[in-house]
Amino acid sequence: AVVSRQSTGLMEFKVHGQGRTLYGDGFALWYTADKQLMSGPVFGAKNGFKGLGIFFDTYSNHNGEHSHGHPYISAVVHNGTQNYDHDTDGTHNELAGCQSSFRGQKYDTFISIKYINNVLTVHTDVRGKSKWTKCFEVKNVVLPVGYHLGLSASTGDLADNHDVKMLKLYEVDLVEGQTFNVEEALKIVPSAEGEPDRPHVHPKKSGGTSVLWTIFYIFITLVIILSAIGIGIIVWQKKQEDRRRKRFF
C-alpha cells in the first residue's frame, strides 16, 4: 500500500507487436482500493473501480465523437460508483489526456506521473531524445493514501505485447508548514474537479425519421436501377428489330 501523501512515479514500458494497422487494445496503470485486480472490461480490469487509472489506449473504439488519434494516454478518477465506457474510449469519463506515439518504437519509452499538492501531472519520453514532453496536468485531484498499485492489459479480439520493464515510486517530502494526518488521509474518497480536454459529447441516436428516410432512399434507388435496366432492354430489343428489318430490304 502507498502511504505517501505526495509522490512521483517513473515507468519504462514497451508496447509492440506484428500488427501494423490492427492491434490493441492497451494497458493501464492503477492506484486503487483493491489489493488484487479482478479481470474485467477496462483494459483487463473490472469496472466500477475506486481510485486512479492511467490508460494507455492503442485502439480507437469510437473515434467519431472525439477528435484525437491513437495511441492515447488518459487519466480517470472514480469513487467506485461510476463505470468506464470502453466502447467510447472513455470520452465521458476522462479528466485529461494526450495523443502519444508510444507504440512500436525501437527505443525505450517512459512516463512520469507526479501527484503533488492535489495536482496530477503526466510527462512522456517516447521519442528517444531523453526529453520530457508534458502530456497533461489536472488540478484538484484528491486521492487517499493506503491504496495499491497495479497493472493490467487487454487485447480484445486483436493482439499486442505490453511490457513493463520498470516501475518506481518515490515519496515527495512535504514543504515546511504542511501537515499530514494519516488517519484522515485513509478516509478520503477519490474525487477530481479537472475539466477534460475534449468535450463530453453523447453519441447521437438514430430517430424514426432517419430510418424512414433511409428506407425511402433505398426504394428510390431501386426504382432508378430497375428503370435503367428496363430502358436498356427496350433499346436492345429495338436495335435487334431494326437489324432484322434491314435484312429484308
C-alpha positions as CSV (number, residue, x, y, z in Angstrom):
1,A,0.0,0.0,0.0
2,V,1.1,3.6,-0.8
3,V,1.3,5.7,2.4
4,S,2.9,8.8,0.9
5,R,0.6,11.8,0.6
6,Q,2.7,13.1,-2.3
7,S,4.7,11.0,-4.7
8,T,6.2,10.7,-8.2
9,G,6.4,7.6,-10.3
10,L,8.6,6.6,-13.2
11,M,7.7,3.7,-15.6
12,E,9.6,2.3,-18.5
13,F,7.4,0.3,-20.9
14,K,7.2,-1.1,-24.4
15,V,4.1,-1.7,-26.5
16,H,4.8,-3.7,-29.7
17,G,3.5,-6.4,-32.0
18,Q,3.4,-7.6,-35.6
19,G,0.2,-5.8,-36.5
20,R,0.6,-2.6,-38.5
21,T,-3.0,-1.5,-38.8
22,L,-4.9,-3.8,-36.5
23,Y,-3.6,-4.1,-32.9
24,G,-4.8,-3.3,-29.4
25,D,-6.2,-2.8,-27.0
26,G,-3.9,-1.2,-24.5
27,F,-2.9,-1.4,-20.8
28,A,-3.5,0.5,-17.6
29,L,-1.6,1.7,-14.5
30,W,-3.8,1.6,-11.4
31,Y,-3.9,3.2,-8.0
32,T,-7.0,1.7,-6.4
33,A,-8.5,0.3,-3.2
34,D,-8.3,-3.3,-4.5
35,K,-5.3,-5.3,-3.3
36,Q,-5.8,-7.6,-6.2
37,L,-7.2,-6.5,-9.6
38,M,-10.1,-8.5,-10.8
39,S,-10.4,-9.2,-14.5
40,G,-12.9,-7.1,-16.5
41,P,-13.6,-4.9,-19.5
42,V,-11.4,-1.9,-18.5
43,F,-8.1,-2.8,-20.1
44,G,-8.3,-6.2,-18.4
45,A,-9.5,-5.0,-15.0
46,K,-13.0,-4.8,-13.5
47,N,-15.3,-1.8,-13.9
48,G,-16.6,0.3,-11.1
49,F,-13.1,0.8,-9.6
50,K,-12.2,3.2,-6.8
51,G,-9.1,5.3,-7.3
52,L,-7.0,6.4,-10.2
53,G,-6.4,4.8,-13.6
54,I,-3.8,5.9,-16.2
55,F,-4.8,4.4,-19.5
56,F,-2.6,3.7,-22.5
57,D,-5.1,3.2,-25.3
58,T,-3.8,1.9,-28.6
59,Y,-7.1,1.1,-30.4
60,S,-9.9,3.5,-31.3
61,N,-13.3,2.0,-30.5
62,H,-15.2,5.2,-31.0
63,N,-13.4,7.9,-32.9
64,G,-16.4,9.9,-34.1
65,E,-17.3,12.0,-31.0
66,H,-13.7,12.9,-30.2
67,S,-11.0,14.4,-32.4
68,H,-7.8,12.8,-31.1
69,G,-5.9,9.9,-32.6
70,H,-4.4,6.8,-31.0
71,P,-2.3,5.8,-29.2
72,Y,-3.7,7.9,-26.4
73,I,-2.9,8.4,-22.7
74,S,-5.6,9.5,-20.3
75,A,-6.4,9.7,-16.6
76,V,-9.7,8.7,-14.9
77,V,-10.6,9.1,-11.2
78,H,-13.6,7.1,-10.0
79,N,-15.1,6.7,-6.5
80,G,-16.5,3.2,-7.0
81,T,-19.9,4.2,-8.3
82,Q,-19.1,5.2,-11.9
83,N,-18.4,2.9,-14.8
84,Y,-15.8,3.4,-17.5
85,D,-17.3,3.2,-21.0
86,H,-14.6,1.4,-23.0
87,D,-16.7,1.4,-26.2
88,T,-16.5,5.2,-26.4
89,D,-12.8,5.3,-25.3
90,G,-13.8,6.8,-22.0
91,T,-14.9,10.1,-23.7
92,H,-17.3,10.8,-20.8
93,N,-15.0,9.7,-18.0
94,E,-11.6,11.1,-18.6
95,L,-10.1,14.1,-16.8
96,A,-7.5,14.8,-19.4
97,G,-5.3,13.1,-22.0
98,C,-2.9,13.4,-24.9
99,Q,-2.1,11.6,-28.1
100,S,1.3,9.8,-27.7
101,S,3.1,7.7,-30.3
102,F,4.5,5.2,-27.7
103,R,3.6,2.0,-29.6
104,G,6.1,0.3,-31.9
105,Q,9.1,2.4,-31.0
106,K,12.6,0.9,-31.3
107,Y,13.9,2.9,-28.4
108,D,12.9,2.9,-24.7
109,T,9.7,4.7,-23.8
110,F,9.0,6.3,-20.4
111,I,6.2,8.0,-18.5
112,S,6.5,10.3,-15.4
113,I,3.5,10.7,-13.1
114,K,3.6,13.3,-10.3
115,Y,1.0,13.8,-7.6
116,I,1.9,16.8,-5.6
117,N,-0.5,19.2,-3.7
118,N,-3.5,17.6,-5.3
119,V,-2.2,18.2,-8.8
120,L,-1.7,15.3,-11.2
121,T,0.9,15.8,-13.9
122,V,2.0,13.4,-16.6
123,H,5.0,13.7,-18.9
124,T,6.2,11.3,-21.5
125,D,9.5,10.5,-23.2
126,V,8.6,8.3,-26.2
127,R,10.8,9.9,-29.0
128,G,14.2,8.5,-27.9
129,K,15.6,12.0,-27.2
130,S,15.8,11.8,-23.4
131,K,13.5,14.8,-23.1
132,W,10.2,15.0,-21.3
133,T,7.1,16.2,-23.0
134,K,4.1,17.3,-21.0
135,C,1.0,15.2,-21.6
136,F,-1.4,16.9,-19.2
137,E,-1.9,18.5,-15.8
138,V,-5.1,18.3,-13.7
139,K,-5.7,20.3,-10.5
140,N,-8.0,19.4,-7.6
141,V,-7.4,15.7,-7.8
142,V,-8.0,14.2,-4.3
143,L,-6.7,10.7,-3.6
144,P,-6.3,8.9,-0.3
145,V,-3.3,7.0,1.0
146,G,-3.3,3.3,1.6
147,Y,-4.3,2.3,-1.9
148,H,-2.5,-0.2,-4.1
149,L,-0.6,0.0,-7.4
150,G,-1.5,-2.4,-10.2
151,L,-1.1,-3.1,-13.9
152,S,-3.5,-4.7,-16.4
153,A,-3.7,-5.2,-20.1
154,S,-6.1,-6.3,-22.7
155,T,-6.0,-7.2,-26.4
156,G,-9.7,-7.9,-27.1
157,D,-10.1,-9.7,-30.4
158,L,-6.7,-8.4,-31.6
159,A,-3.1,-8.9,-30.4
160,D,-0.2,-6.9,-29.0
161,N,2.6,-7.1,-26.4
162,H,2.5,-4.9,-23.3
163,D,5.9,-5.0,-21.5
164,V,6.5,-3.0,-18.3
165,K,10.3,-3.1,-17.8
166,M,10.5,-0.8,-14.7
167,L,8.1,0.9,-12.3
168,K,9.4,3.0,-9.4
169,L,7.6,5.2,-6.9
170,Y,9.3,8.0,-4.9
171,E,8.0,9.9,-1.9
172,V,7.9,13.6,-2.2
173,D,8.6,15.4,1.1
174,L,6.1,17.9,2.4
175,V,7.3,21.5,2.4
176,E,7.8,23.4,5.6
177,G,4.4,24.2,7.2
178,Q,2.5,21.4,5.5
179,T,0.8,18.8,7.8
180,F,-0.3,15.3,7.1
181,N,-2.7,13.2,9.1
182,V,-2.5,9.6,8.0
183,E,-5.9,8.6,9.6
184,E,-7.7,11.4,7.8
185,A,-5.9,10.6,4.5
186,L,-7.0,7.0,4.7
187,K,-10.7,8.1,4.8
188,I,-10.5,10.3,1.7
189,V,-12.9,9.4,-1.1
190,P,-11.3,9.7,-4.6
191,S,-12.5,12.8,-6.5
192,A,-11.4,15.2,-9.2
193,E,-12.6,18.5,-10.4
194,G,-10.4,18.7,-13.5
195,E,-12.1,19.5,-16.8
196,P,-11.5,17.2,-19.8
197,D,-9.5,18.5,-22.7
198,R,-12.2,17.3,-25.1
199,P,-16.0,17.9,-25.0
200,H,-18.3,15.3,-23.4
201,V,-20.5,14.7,-26.5
202,H,-23.0,11.9,-26.1
203,P,-23.4,9.6,-29.2
204,K,-26.3,10.6,-31.4
205,K,-29.2,8.2,-31.5
206,S,-30.9,7.5,-34.8
207,G,-34.6,8.5,-34.7
208,G,-37.5,7.1,-36.6
209,T,-37.4,9.9,-39.1
210,S,-33.9,9.0,-40.2
211,V,-34.9,5.3,-40.6
212,L,-37.9,6.3,-42.8
213,W,-35.6,8.5,-45.0
214,T,-33.2,5.6,-45.3
215,I,-36.0,3.3,-46.5
216,F,-37.2,5.9,-48.9
217,Y,-33.7,6.4,-50.3
218,I,-33.3,2.7,-50.8
219,F,-36.7,2.5,-52.5
220,I,-35.9,5.4,-54.9
221,T,-32.5,3.9,-55.7
222,L,-34.1,0.5,-56.6
223,V,-36.7,2.2,-58.8
224,I,-34.0,4.1,-60.7
225,I,-31.9,0.9,-61.2
226,L,-34.9,-1.1,-62.4
227,S,-35.9,1.7,-64.7
228,A,-32.5,1.9,-66.2
229,I,-32.5,-1.9,-66.8
230,G,-35.9,-1.7,-68.4
231,I,-34.9,1.1,-70.7
232,G,-31.8,-0.8,-71.6
233,I,-33.8,-3.9,-72.5
234,I,-36.2,-1.8,-74.7
235,V,-33.3,-0.1,-76.5
236,W,-31.6,-3.5,-77.1
237,Q,-34.9,-5.0,-78.5
238,K,-35.4,-2.0,-80.7
239,K,-31.9,-2.4,-82.2
240,Q,-32.5,-6.1,-82.8
241,E,-35.7,-5.4,-84.6
242,D,-34.1,-2.8,-86.8
243,R,-31.4,-5.3,-87.8
244,R,-34.0,-7.9,-88.8
245,R,-35.8,-5.3,-91.0
246,K,-32.6,-4.4,-92.8
247,R,-32.1,-8.0,-93.8
248,F,-35.4,-8.0,-95.8
249,F,-34.6,-4.8,-97.8
